[in-house]
Amino acid sequence: MSQIIVLIVGLVLIVFIAWWFFGKHEVSQESATISADGQSATVVVNGGYNPAVLKLKQGVPVKLTFNRKDPTNCLEKVVFPDFGVDADLPVGQDVVITIDTSKAGEYEYSCGMHMFHGKIIIK
Ligand SMILES: [Cu+2]
């Protein structure tokens, strides 16, 4: 009996490991909320950026609110090379970043050391 249990546990582990490495992991993706005075979105910084992909509407002014929950030094800055933004993110504080939405495209941003990445899609 115990051999069967060991076998089942082994199989479950193998399936889990296979899923972990080869499964399709969905990237969190969200669109900004559009209101009368523009569009806005919140990105939570906690072991990465959530949502990892943010969709914005072209030509609508945007307010991106970054809220860092992760105390790791690595995430203390967020850099948008395409927009010349290099902002400090104090833990637990909302930091509002505005970027130019006039040009459609995909723009990557990252932490100060290029270890964590997020993406903005403007269209
Ligand atoms: Cu970093």
Backbone and ligand atoms as CSV (ligand in chain L), in Angstrom:
chain,resi,resn,atom,element,x,y,z
A,1,MET,N,N,0.835,-1.219,0.000
A,1,MET,CA,C,0.000,0.000,0.000
A,1,MET,C,C,0.862,1.259,0.000
A,2,SER,N,N,1.869,1.293,0.886
A,2,SER,CA,C,2.688,2.502,0.951
A,2,SER,C,C,3.458,2.721,-0.363
A,3,GLN,N,N,3.736,1.618,-1.060
A,3,GLN,CA,C,4.436,1.784,-2.349
A,3,GLN,C,C,3.562,2.535,-3.351
A,4,ILE,N,N,2.255,2.221,-3.313
A,4,ILE,CA,C,1.335,2.901,-4.231
A,4,ILE,C,C,1.287,4.393,-3.923
A,5,ILE,N,N,1.249,4.716,-2.617
A,5,ILE,CA,C,1.218,6.130,-2.223
A,5,ILE,C,C,2.483,6.838,-2.713
A,6,VAL,N,N,3.621,6.201,-2.524
A,6,VAL,CA,C,4.887,6.798,-2.970
A,6,VAL,C,C,4.855,7.012,-4.484
A,7,LEU,N,N,4.308,6.024,-5.197
A,7,LEU,CA,C,4.213,6.109,-6.652
A,7,LEU,C,C,3.335,7.294,-7.073
A,8,ILE,N,N,2.187,7.413,-6.391
A,8,ILE,CA,C,1.256,8.503,-6.737
A,8,ILE,C,C,1.890,9.861,-6.438
A,9,VAL,N,N,2.512,9.978,-5.272
A,9,VAL,CA,C,3.158,11.243,-4.918
A,9,VAL,C,C,4.244,11.575,-5.944
A,10,GLY,N,N,4.989,10.562,-6.355
A,10,GLY,CA,C,6.041,10.763,-7.356
A,10,GLY,C,C,5.467,11.262,-8.670
A,11,LEU,N,N,4.380,10.640,-9.091
A,11,LEU,CA,C,3.743,11.039,-10.353
A,11,LEU,C,C,3.236,12.474,-10.293
A,12,VAL,N,N,2.590,12.816,-9.172
A,12,VAL,CA,C,2.074,14.179,-9.008
A,12,VAL,C,C,3.222,15.183,-9.083
A,13,LEU,N,N,4.337,14.859,-8.443
A,13,LEU,CA,C,5.498,15.737,-8.464
A,13,LEU,C,C,6.033,15.923,-9.884
A,14,ILE,N,N,6.094,14.817,-10.620
A,14,ILE,CA,C,6.601,14.889,-11.996
A,14,ILE,C,C,5.706,15.782,-12.853
A,15,VAL,N,N,4.399,15.597,-12.699
A,15,VAL,CA,C,3.451,16.411,-13.473
A,15,VAL,C,C,3.601,17.881,-13.090
A,16,PHE,N,N,3.736,18.142,-11.795
A,16,PHE,CA,C,3.876,19.521,-11.329
A,16,PHE,C,C,5.150,20.162,-11.882
A,17,ILE,N,N,6.253,19.408,-11.829
A,17,ILE,CA,C,7.525,19.952,-12.322
A,17,ILE,C,C,7.444,20.215,-13.826
A,18,ALA,N,N,6.814,19.294,-14.548
A,18,ALA,CA,C,6.653,19.461,-15.997
A,18,ALA,C,C,5.831,20.709,-16.287
A,19,TRP,N,N,4.749,20.891,-15.510
A,19,TRP,CA,C,3.895,22.069,-15.704
A,19,TRP,C,C,4.678,23.341,-15.405
A,20,TRP,N,N,5.471,23.285,-14.325
A,20,TRP,CA,C,6.236,24.454,-13.894
A,20,TRP,C,C,7.208,24.914,-14.973
A,21,PHE,N,N,7.869,23.953,-15.606
A,21,PHE,CA,C,8.881,24.332,-16.591
A,21,PHE,C,C,8.344,24.501,-18.000
A,22,PHE,N,N,7.370,23.680,-18.361
A,22,PHE,CA,C,6.942,23.693,-19.754
A,22,PHE,C,C,5.550,24.266,-19.969
A,23,GLY,N,N,4.802,24.425,-18.871
A,23,GLY,CA,C,3.442,24.936,-19.004
A,23,GLY,C,C,3.439,26.379,-19.470
A,24,LYS,N,N,2.342,26.807,-20.031
A,24,LYS,CA,C,2.212,28.185,-20.469
A,24,LYS,C,C,1.753,29.019,-19.284
A,25,HIS,N,N,2.626,29.912,-18.823
A,25,HIS,CA,C,2.233,30.748,-17.699
A,25,HIS,C,C,1.688,32.062,-18.245
A,26,GLU,N,N,0.464,32.347,-17.908
A,26,GLU,CA,C,-0.159,33.574,-18.370
A,26,GLU,C,C,0.529,34.772,-17.732
A,27,VAL,N,N,0.804,35.770,-18.542
A,27,VAL,CA,C,1.366,37.011,-18.035
A,27,VAL,C,C,0.193,37.906,-17.669
A,28,SER,N,N,0.247,38.503,-16.473
A,28,SER,CA,C,-0.866,39.354,-16.073
A,28,SER,C,C,-0.935,40.568,-16.999
A,29,GLN,N,N,-2.110,40.822,-17.507
A,29,GLN,CA,C,-2.289,41.868,-18.509
A,29,GLN,C,C,-3.553,42.648,-18.178
A,30,GLU,N,N,-3.448,43.976,-18.213
A,30,GLU,CA,C,-4.615,44.799,-17.880
A,30,GLU,C,C,-4.650,46.039,-18.752
A,31,SER,N,N,-5.834,46.606,-18.875
A,31,SER,CA,C,-5.966,47.871,-19.590
A,31,SER,C,C,-6.201,48.978,-18.571
A,32,ALA,N,N,-5.772,50.191,-18.924
A,32,ALA,CA,C,-5.976,51.332,-18.039
A,32,ALA,C,C,-7.462,51.664,-17.963
A,33,THR,N,N,-7.854,52.298,-16.854
A,33,THR,CA,C,-9.234,52.751,-16.688
A,33,THR,C,C,-9.354,54.129,-17.320
A,34,ILE,N,N,-10.327,54.291,-18.199
A,34,ILE,CA,C,-10.481,55.560,-18.893
A,34,ILE,C,C,-11.600,56.374,-18.243
A,35,SER,N,N,-11.283,57.643,-17.932
A,35,SER,CA,C,-12.302,58.529,-17.349
A,35,SER,C,C,-12.298,59.835,-18.127
A,36,ALA,N,N,-13.089,60.809,-17.677
A,36,ALA,CA,C,-13.218,62.076,-18.399
A,36,ALA,C,C,-11.892,62.824,-18.523
A,37,ASP,N,N,-11.041,62.741,-17.499
A,37,ASP,CA,C,-9.792,63.501,-17.557
A,37,ASP,C,C,-8.569,62.664,-17.917
A,38,GLY,N,N,-8.780,61.549,-18.568
A,38,GLY,CA,C,-7.642,60.758,-19.025
A,38,GLY,C,C,-7.780,59.305,-18.646
A,39,GLN,N,N,-6.649,58.630,-18.606
A,39,GLN,CA,C,-6.671,57.217,-18.220
A,39,GLN,C,C,-5.702,57.000,-17.063
A,40,SER,N,N,-5.980,55.991,-16.279
A,40,SER,CA,C,-5.126,55.733,-15.134
A,40,SER,C,C,-5.014,54.243,-14.884
A,41,ALA,N,N,-3.926,53.869,-14.237
A,41,ALA,CA,C,-3.710,52.461,-13.907
A,41,ALA,C,C,-2.767,52.392,-12.717
A,42,THR,N,N,-2.894,51.322,-11.982
A,42,THR,CA,C,-2.006,51.117,-10.844
A,42,THR,C,C,-1.162,49.877,-11.099
A,43,VAL,N,N,0.137,50.002,-10.857
A,43,VAL,CA,C,1.034,48.864,-10.978
A,43,VAL,C,C,1.571,48.565,-9.577
A,44,VAL,N,N,1.334,47.352,-9.124
A,44,VAL,CA,C,1.838,46.943,-7.821
A,44,VAL,C,C,3.216,46.318,-8.019
A,45,VAL,N,N,4.179,46.788,-7.237
A,45,VAL,CA,C,5.547,46.287,-7.343
A,45,VAL,C,C,5.794,45.339,-6.176
A,46,ASN,N,N,5.819,44.076,-6.493
A,46,ASN,CA,C,6.001,43.073,-5.440
A,46,ASN,C,C,6.600,41.825,-6.091
A,47,GLY,N,N,7.917,41.689,-6.013
A,47,GLY,CA,C,8.588,40.575,-6.692
A,47,GLY,C,C,8.428,40.653,-8.194
A,48,GLY,N,N,8.259,41.851,-8.721
A,48,GLY,CA,C,8.001,42.076,-10.140
A,48,GLY,C,C,6.909,43.115,-10.270
A,49,TYR,N,N,6.384,43.263,-11.473
A,49,TYR,CA,C,5.366,44.273,-11.717
A,49,TYR,C,C,4.032,43.609,-12.050
A,50,ASN,N,N,2.982,44.076,-11.384
A,50,ASN,CA,C,1.662,43.510,-11.621
A,50,ASN,C,C,0.647,44.620,-11.879
A,51,PRO,N,N,0.008,44.680,-13.032
A,51,PRO,CA,C,0.154,43.761,-14.163
A,51,PRO,C,C,1.511,43.908,-14.869
A,52,ALA,N,N,1.984,42.815,-15.429
A,52,ALA,CA,C,3.263,42.832,-16.133
A,52,ALA,C,C,3.133,43.546,-17.475
A,53,VAL,N,N,1.936,43.470,-18.045
A,53,VAL,CA,C,1.675,44.140,-19.320
A,53,VAL,C,C,0.472,45.061,-19.124
A,54,LEU,N,N,0.660,46.327,-19.474
A,54,LEU,CA,C,-0.402,47.305,-19.297
A,54,LEU,C,C,-0.732,47.933,-20.649
A,55,LYS,N,N,-2.023,47.907,-20.979
A,55,LYS,CA,C,-2.438,48.479,-22.270
A,55,LYS,C,C,-3.007,49.872,-22.066
A,56,LEU,N,N,-2.509,50.823,-22.863
A,56,LEU,CA,C,-2.981,52.199,-22.782
A,56,LEU,C,C,-3.550,52.617,-24.128
A,57,LYS,N,N,-4.460,53.594,-24.061
A,57,LYS,CA,C,-5.055,54.106,-25.286
A,57,LYS,C,C,-4.205,55.255,-25.807
A,58,GLN,N,N,-3.904,55.197,-27.071
A,58,GLN,CA,C,-3.054,56.216,-27.687
A,58,GLN,C,C,-3.701,57.593,-27.618
A,59,GLY,N,N,-2.905,58.611,-27.270
A,59,GLY,CA,C,-3.377,59.997,-27.288
A,59,GLY,C,C,-4.152,60.442,-26.060
A,60,VAL,N,N,-4.410,59.539,-25.121
A,60,VAL,CA,C,-5.139,59.901,-23.904
A,60,VAL,C,C,-4.115,60.076,-22.778
A,61,PRO,N,N,-4.118,61.243,-22.101
A,61,PRO,CA,C,-3.142,61.449,-21.011
A,61,PRO,C,C,-3.258,60.350,-19.955
A,62,VAL,N,N,-2.126,59.921,-19.457
A,62,VAL,CA,C,-2.146,58.796,-18.511
A,62,VAL,C,C,-1.461,59.138,-17.196
A,63,LYS,N,N,-2.032,58.581,-16.135
A,63,LYS,CA,C,-1.389,58.637,-14.819
A,63,LYS,C,C,-1.137,57.209,-14.396
A,64,LEU,N,N,0.133,56.849,-14.281
A,64,LEU,CA,C,0.478,55.504,-13.826
A,64,LEU,C,C,0.865,55.596,-12.360
A,65,THR,N,N,0.179,54.876,-11.532
A,65,THR,CA,C,0.507,54.891,-10.112
A,65,THR,C,C,1.266,53.624,-9.771
A,66,PHE,N,N,2.499,53.805,-9.304
A,66,PHE,CA,C,3.303,52.652,-8.882
A,66,PHE,C,C,3.254,52.573,-7.363
A,67,ASN,N,N,2.942,51.400,-6.856
A,67,ASN,CA,C,2.957,51.206,-5.414
A,67,ASN,C,C,3.853,50.019,-5.099
A,68,ARG,N,N,4.984,50.317,-4.447
A,68,ARG,CA,C,5.961,49.271,-4.150
A,68,ARG,C,C,5.688,48.678,-2.786
A,69,LYS,N,N,5.443,47.377,-2.764
A,69,LYS,CA,C,5.206,46.672,-1.513
A,69,LYS,C,C,6.431,45.858,-1.109
A,70,ASP,N,N,7.331,45.677,-2.062
A,70,ASP,CA,C,8.488,44.809,-1.880
A,70,ASP,C,C,9.679,45.623,-1.370
A,71,PRO,N,N,10.230,45.299,-0.200
A,71,PRO,CA,C,11.333,46.098,0.328
A,71,PRO,C,C,12.689,45.825,-0.344
A,72,THR,N,N,12.744,44.872,-1.258
A,72,THR,CA,C,14.008,44.549,-1.938
A,72,THR,C,C,14.590,45.802,-2.615
A,73,ASN,N,N,15.869,46.090,-2.333
A,73,ASN,CA,C,16.520,47.269,-2.915
A,73,ASN,C,C,16.441,47.287,-4.427
A,74,CYS,N,N,16.474,46.089,-4.979
A,74,CYS,CA,C,16.435,45.945,-6.429
A,74,CYS,C,C,15.289,46.721,-7.075
A,75,LEU,N,N,14.167,46.792,-6.380
A,75,LEU,CA,C,12.976,47.415,-6.981
A,75,LEU,C,C,12.777,48.872,-6.567
A,76,GLU,N,N,13.831,49.495,-6.000
A,76,GLU,CA,C,13.641,50.851,-5.479
A,76,GLU,C,C,13.528,51.923,-6.566
A,77,LYS,N,N,13.825,51.550,-7.778
A,77,LYS,CA,C,13.697,52.502,-8.879
A,77,LYS,C,C,12.937,51.864,-10.022
A,78,VAL,N,N,12.227,52.689,-10.784
A,78,VAL,CA,C,11.622,52.183,-12.005
A,78,VAL,C,C,12.098,53.095,-13.137
A,79,VAL,N,N,12.517,52.463,-14.229
A,79,VAL,CA,C,13.115,53.204,-15.332
A,79,VAL,C,C,12.360,52.931,-16.637
A,80,PHE,N,N,11.942,54.018,-17.266
A,80,PHE,CA,C,11.295,53.928,-18.585
A,80,PHE,C,C,12.259,54.584,-19.573
A,81,PRO,N,N,13.158,53.805,-20.182
A,81,PRO,CA,C,14.166,54.417,-21.052
A,81,PRO,C,C,13.585,55.213,-22.223
A,82,ASP,N,N,12.431,54.773,-22.751
A,82,ASP,CA,C,11.846,55.452,-23.915
A,82,ASP,C,C,11.253,56.809,-23.571
A,83,PHE,N,N,10.981,57.031,-22.280
A,83,PHE,CA,C,10.327,58.270,-21.892
A,83,PHE,C,C,11.209,59.129,-20.982
A,84,GLY,N,N,12.444,58.727,-20.782
A,84,GLY,CA,C,13.354,59.480,-19.933
A,84,GLY,C,C,12.905,59.545,-18.485
A,85,VAL,N,N,12.202,58.498,-18.027
A,85,VAL,CA,C,11.718,58.476,-16.647
A,85,VAL,C,C,12.617,57.566,-15.809
A,86,ASP,N,N,13.037,58.083,-14.667
A,86,ASP,CA,C,13.863,57.323,-13.731
A,86,ASP,C,C,13.358,57.737,-12.350
A,87,ALA,N,N,12.421,56.954,-11.797
A,87,ALA,CA,C,11.743,57.392,-10.583
A,87,ALA,C,C,12.073,56.507,-9.387
A,88,ASP,N,N,12.145,57.145,-8.222
A,88,ASP,CA,C,12.338,56.401,-6.971
A,88,ASP,C,C,10.982,55.906,-6.502
A,89,LEU,N,N,10.953,54.691,-5.963
A,89,LEU,CA,C,9.710,54.125,-5.446
A,89,LEU,C,C,9.876,53.797,-3.962
A,90,PRO,N,N,9.529,54.744,-3.085
A,90,PRO,CA,C,9.604,54.439,-1.646
A,90,PRO,C,C,8.568,53.359,-1.308
A,91,VAL,N,N,8.924,52.453,-0.414
A,91,VAL,CA,C,8.020,51.354,-0.059
A,91,VAL,C,C,6.705,51.903,0.494
A,92,GLY,N,N,5.607,51.361,-0.004
A,92,GLY,CA,C,4.291,51.688,0.522
A,92,GLY,C,C,3.724,53.032,0.095
A,93,GLN,N,N,4.405,53.707,-0.828
A,93,GLN,CA,C,3.890,55.013,-1.258
A,93,GLN,C,C,3.472,54.966,-2.715
A,94,ASP,N,N,2.415,55.720,-3.011
A,94,ASP,CA,C,1.994,55.830,-4.401
A,94,ASP,C,C,2.895,56.838,-5.110
A,95,VAL,N,N,3.457,56.421,-6.228
A,95,VAL,CA,C,4.270,57.325,-7.031
A,95,VAL,C,C,3.599,57.420,-8.398
A,96,VAL,N,N,3.210,58.641,-8.746
A,96,VAL,CA,C,2.512,58.820,-10.019
A,96,VAL,C,C,3.514,59.183,-11.107
A,97,ILE,N,N,3.453,58.437,-12.191
A,97,ILE,CA,C,4.350,58.658,-13.323
A,97,ILE,C,C,3.490,58.965,-14.541
A,98,THR,N,N,3.884,59.994,-15.271
A,98,THR,CA,C,3.145,60.304,-16.496
A,98,THR,C,C,4.091,60.051,-17.672
A,99,ILE,N,N,3.538,59.448,-18.703
A,99,ILE,CA,C,4.335,59.230,-19.914
A,99,ILE,C,C,3.543,59.741,-21.110
A,100,ASP,N,N,4.247,59.947,-22.198
A,100,ASP,CA,C,3.640,60.449,-23.425
A,100,ASP,C,C,2.968,59.285,-24.168
A,101,THR,N,N,1.674,59.424,-24.400
A,101,THR,CA,C,0.948,58.330,-25.065
A,101,THR,C,C,0.659,58.639,-26.537
A,102,SER,N,N,1.345,59.660,-27.079
A,102,SER,CA,C,1.017,60.067,-28.451
A,102,SER,C,C,1.500,59.076,-29.508
A,103,LYS,N,N,2.509,58.276,-29.190
A,103,LYS,CA,C,3.023,57.319,-30.183
A,103,LYS,C,C,2.677,55.887,-29.792
A,104,ALA,N,N,2.049,55.187,-30.714
A,104,ALA,CA,C,1.704,53.789,-30.460
A,104,ALA,C,C,2.976,52.947,-30.429
A,105,GLY,N,N,2.927,51.887,-29.676
A,105,GLY,CA,C,4.087,50.993,-29.644
A,105,GLY,C,C,4.135,50.204,-28.359
A,106,GLU,N,N,5.184,49.401,-28.256
A,106,GLU,CA,C,5.399,48.621,-27.044
A,106,GLU,C,C,6.643,49.147,-26.361
A,107,TYR,N,N,6.499,49.468,-25.105
A,107,TYR,CA,C,7.597,50.071,-24.367
A,107,TYR,C,C,7.890,49.259,-23.115
A,108,GLU,N,N,9.157,48.868,-22.985
A,108,GLU,CA,C,9.551,48.093,-21.812
A,108,GLU,C,C,10.034,49.048,-20.729
A,109,TYR,N,N,9.788,48.659,-19.491
A,109,TYR,CA,C,10.396,49.388,-18.387
A,109,TYR,C,C,10.980,48.357,-17.437
A,110,SER,N,N,11.791,48.813,-16.522
A,110,SER,CA,C,12.461,47.851,-15.649
A,110,SER,C,C,12.867,48.509,-14.347
A,111,CYS,N,N,13.403,47.684,-13.454
A,111,CYS,CA,C,13.985,48.222,-12.229
A,111,CYS,C,C,15.324,48.853,-12.606
A,112,GLY,N,N,15.969,49.499,-11.654
A,112,GLY,CA,C,17.214,50.189,-11.935
A,112,GLY,C,C,18.330,49.304,-12.476
A,113,MET,N,N,18.245,47.999,-12.216
A,113,MET,CA,C,19.313,47.077,-12.651
A,113,MET,C,C,18.887,46.178,-13.797
A,114,HIS,N,N,17.769,46.450,-14.372
A,114,HIS,CA,C,17.255,45.642,-15.491
A,114,HIS,C,C,17.023,44.182,-15.131
A,115,MET,N,N,16.609,43.932,-13.914
A,115,MET,CA,C,16.348,42.548,-13.519
A,115,MET,C,C,14.867,42.213,-13.617
A,116,PHE,N,N,14.028,43.168,-13.277
A,116,PHE,CA,C,12.585,42.960,-13.399
A,116,PHE,C,C,12.065,43.837,-14.529
A,117,HIS,N,N,11.152,43.266,-15.294
A,117,HIS,CA,C,10.661,43.989,-16.465
A,117,HIS,C,C,9.149,44.056,-16.506
A,118,GLY,N,N,8.658,45.146,-17.044
A,118,GLY,CA,C,7.239,45.304,-17.308
A,118,GLY,C,C,7.103,45.897,-18.698
A,119,LYS,N,N,5.885,45.895,-19.192
A,119,LYS,CA,C,5.684,46.404,-20.550
A,119,LYS,C,C,4.423,47.253,-20.639
A,120,ILE,N,N,4.537,48.335,-21.404
A,120,ILE,CA,C,3.390,49.206,-21.678
A,120,ILE,C,C,3.099,49.063,-23.173
A,121,ILE,N,N,1.847,48.820,-23.491
A,121,ILE,CA,C,1.461,48.753,-24.903
A,121,ILE,C,C,0.513,49.927,-25.159
A,122,ILE,N,N,0.906,50.799,-26.071
A,122,ILE,CA,C,0.059,51.944,-26.419
A,122,ILE,C,C,-0.508,51.709,-27.816
A,123,LYS,N,N,-1.834,51.737,-27.892
A,123,LYS,CA,C,-2.433,51.634,-29.242
A,123,LYS,C,C,-3.831,52.214,-29.285
L,1,CU,CU,CU,16.734,45.436,-9.879
